[in-house]
Amino acid sequence: MFGIKLRELRSSHGLTQIQLAKELGVSKQCVSNWENDNILPSIDMLIRISQYFYVSCDYLLELDNKIYLDVSDITPSQRAIIQKLIQEFKNVNG
C-alpha cells in the first residue's frame, strides 16, 4: 500500500525514480523497492518522504487520506485565495 501512495506522489510531481532517489539521497533501486512494496523505508526516511511531498506519515501509511499544504510562509489573504480555489475545485468535481 505504501508503494502505491509513493508512486502516485512521485508521478504527480513529475519525478522519475532516479530524480526522487537523488532528492532523498538514496539509490533508484531503493525507491523501486519501496514502490513495489518489497521493503518499507526506515522511520527517518518515512519522515523525510512525508516532508518532501508535504503529506503526513499517516497519509503515506494509509491511516489518513488528507493531504496538507504548507502555507505557513504566505499571507492570510493569500491563504484565503487558495482556500477559495480549493473550494471551487471541490464544487466542480463534487
Secondary structure, DSSP 4 states (H G I P E B T S, - for coil): -HHHHHHHHHHHTT--HHHHHHHHTS-HHHHHHHHTTSS---HHHHHHHHHHHT--HHHHTTS--------TTS-HHHHHHHHHHHHHHHHHH-
